[in-house]
Amino acid sequence: SKREIKMRKLDSTKVRPLKSEQLLHIEDHDFALRPGFGGSPIPVGIDVQVESIDSISEVDMDFTMTLYLRHYWKDERLSFPSNKNKSMTFDGRLIKKIWVPDVFFVHSKRSFIHDTTVENIMLRVYPDGNVLFSLRITVSAMCFMDFTRFPLDTQNCSLELESYAYNEDDLMLYWKHGNKSLSTDEHISLSQFFIEEFSASSGLAFYSSTGWYNRLFINFALRRHIFFFVLQSYFPAMLMVMLSWVSFWIDRRAVPARVSLGITTVLTMSTIMTGVSASMPQVSYIKAVDVYLWISFLFVFLSVIEYAAVNYLTTAEERKQLKKRGKASGMYSMDAVQAMAFDGCFHDTDVDMDLSPFPDPCEENETRTSQTNISNEDTPRLKRKRSLKGNVGRIILQNNHVIDTYSRIIFPSVYIVFNFFYWGLYI
């Protein structure tokens, strides 16, 4: 009756199928089951076009990539008659009503399908039942990096695709066009890396509870640009080491100048090392940049130690000369430079310190020791050894300024040899 027809029109719970759904006979099949359920595994071809590599994070050990992921399979339940053999294209609204492969990214941390202005999903169905399913995805996945040679390293990362529910008995993943299934945008570039190669490969993954699964790999190699780290780490470290050598040309009695220069270079090297470590993951092994910075720090530290030895020997030599003058004249007569070395203070004018002769404990000890040695007969070998030690000590004490002269040659030479071996080993 007319009343029943009118009530059916007002019933909002019943939605008439769309024209496309009627053409594909979606209501006539159960698309919760895969095509060919119970038979041989359904082959699903994959091809990928990489749009961009957005970022590489050493701290988090991951990378972010935007790509077009396309699936190819055949579902005879979606076949339809067509006089011109033309395909039909749909958007994402039809995806929830038919069967699609459940491909996911192994080791992914975050991923999403772009949805501006609408979901970036395309479904194309051909009259014989072949289906093309394409979507635009941004995914962040783990990359197991090795920083032993950082920053002269090359990192090999991979994005892995696999079916989540269907093992190899139900679904067979493969690259649709072999090695040509992976394509990249020509303008892909990164600030710190040079992309050496992209390659596609396949394999199997085993899970003890569910069995074997087909897995596809998107492999790419990243070689780090060294110039940034040369400017930020290596070059400043070289300058600090060379700056520490300036102290070898400063007079050994200029204590404030040489000490302040040494401490400044040590602190600057510590700042450079801290800055490099802050931008890196806290790994338990030594990196190549650590070797260079620590060796450079050692050179700077040794230049400070070198001046400590020179200053000590200079003070000891001048004290010995003062004792000899006191013996000869009965008093100590020192100029400003000698007074500074003796008491640690700088004197503007010549200083004549008249000190009454007093017995020197060290001198008395030397006299007592010499008398004891005279009374005791020493062997010839012991005498030669003591004479040799005394001569070496006397030569070093009297020519302590020679240490600075040798340091001007030894420090640069050893540092040049170290740089030669370092860059030859890691490049």
Secondary structure, DSSP 8 states (H G I E B T S, - for coil): -HHHHHHHHH-TT-----HHHHHHTGGGS-TTS-TTTTSS-EEEEEEEEEEEEEEEETTTTEEEEEEEEEEEEE-GGG----SS---EEE-GGGGGGS----EEEETEEEEEE--SSS--EEEEE-TTSEEEEEEEEEEEEE-----TTTTS-EEEEEEEEEESS--TTTEEEEETTGGGGEEE-TT---SSEEEEEEEEEEEEEEETTTEEEEEEEEEEEEEE-SHHHIIIIIHHHHHHHHHHGGGGGS-TT-HHHHHHHHHHHHHHHHHHHHHHHHTS---SS--HHHHHHHHHHHHHHHHHHHHHHHHHHHHHHHHHHHHHHHHHHSS----HHHHHHHHS---SS-----------HHHHHHHHHHHHHHHS---HHHHHHHHHHHHHHHHHHHTTHHHHHHHHHHHHHHHHHHHHHHHHHH-
